[in-house]
């Protein structure tokens, strides 16, 4: 039940933070962070599943290339889930590092998806690419903590 609540609350938090709590027009990609946290703690299947449906939600909020967000978060869930044994995400510092790398890759992937499907690179701008990634890095430990709590109660 808590995983279902995490799923719905993740979407609500993404929408609320991006529309009401943005700072200088920036908001963290909570669903990206939650996908990374889910995949690193529950494996590739859970990461891909949550990532796909959270990605569809992000695509519904965006005006560009419907499906790119779902594909990107599905790939994130798959890759992080399969690499979780080689990554240490037990400390906030390592969680922040993983979030920074994945956030950068996410923005570039979405840009290249635009190049493939819309015949132009969908550049999010330097502000979002740099400061948005930094924002994701700062929020990452909270996302990992939320997923850890949801999974801990699921396993009891």
N, C-alpha and C positions, 0 to 999 in steps of 0.2 A: 504494500500500500504506500510505503514511503517513497519507493522508486517512481510510482505514478505521480505522487505529489511533487517529487523533484522535477519530473518531466514538465508538468503544468506550471509549477512555480518558476522554473527556468525560463519558460516562454514569457510569463507575465513579468518577470524581473527584467528580461531583455527589452521588452516593449516599454516598460515604465522608465527604466534607466535611460534608454535612448530618446525618449520623448519628454521626460520631466526632469531628469537629474543630470543632463549633459553639462559638461564643463567646457566652455569655448567651442561648443558644437561637437565635442568628443564624448563618446561613451564606450566602455569596454564591450567587447564581443563576449558576453557571458556564455552564450550557447557554445561558442568555440571552446572556451575554457572548461565548461562542463563536459563537453565531448572528450577533451583531452583527459580530464580527471576520471571520467567513467571508463574510458578505454584503458588507462594506466592501472586502474584498480580492479576492473571487472573483466577485462579481456577484449579481444577484437569484435566478437559478436555483439556484445552489449554496446561497445563504442560505435560500431557501424549502425546499429539499429537506432540508438538515440541520435546519433549524428545525422542520419538520413532524415528523420522526422523533424528534428530541430532545424536542419538545413532547409526543409520545405517551408517551415515557418519564416525563416530569414528571407527566403525567396519571395514569399507573399508580402513581406514588408518592403522589398526592394523593387525598383522599376527596371532592373537590368537582368538579362539572361536568366529567365526562370529555370531553375534546376542546377545552376552553377553552385549555389550554396549547399544544396543537398549533396551534390557530387563531392564538393570539397570537404564537407564535414564527414561524409561516409569514408573518404580516403583517409582523413585524419584519424577517425576511429579505427580503421583497419591498420594503418601504419603504427600508430602509438600502441594499439593493443598487441600487435605482434612484436614490437620492440620493448615492451614493458619489462621483460626479464633482463634486458641490457641497460635499462635506465633506472636511476635511483631517484624516485620522487618522494622520498620520505621526509625531506627537509624543505622548508619554505624557499630556501635559496635555489635548490635544484628544481623545484616546481616553477619558480619564476624564470629560470633559464629555459626550461622546456617550453613554457608559455611564450617566451620571446621568439624562439626559433620557429615554433608552429605558427604563431601570429604572422611573422614575416612571410613564411611559406604560403599561408592562407591568402594574404593580400596579393601575392604574386600569382598564385593559381587562379584566383578570380579574375585578375587582369588578363591572363593568357586565355582563360575561358571566353572572355569577351572578344579577344582577338580571333578565336576560332569561330565563334557563333555570330558575332556582330561585326566582324571584320575590322575591329579597332580594339586596341588595348584599353581595358577599363581601368585607368589609373585613378586611384582613390585620392591622390594628392599627397604631398610630402607631409602635411600636418597630420593626416590620419595614419599614414604609413609609419611615421616616426613616433609621434605623441600617442596615437591610438595603440600602437604596439607597447609603448611604455605603460600606458594605462592598463592594458591587459596583464602585463607583467606584475603590476602592483596589486591587482585584484586576484591573481591566480591562487594564492594560498587560501583565500576564502572559498573559492570554487572547489578546490581539492578537499577542504574541510567539510563542506556541505555534502559532497559525494561520499566521502568516507563515513559520515554519520548515517546517511541513507543506506549505504551498503552494510554497515555494521548491524543495524536493526533488521535488515533483510536476512542476514545469516543466522540470527538467533533463533 
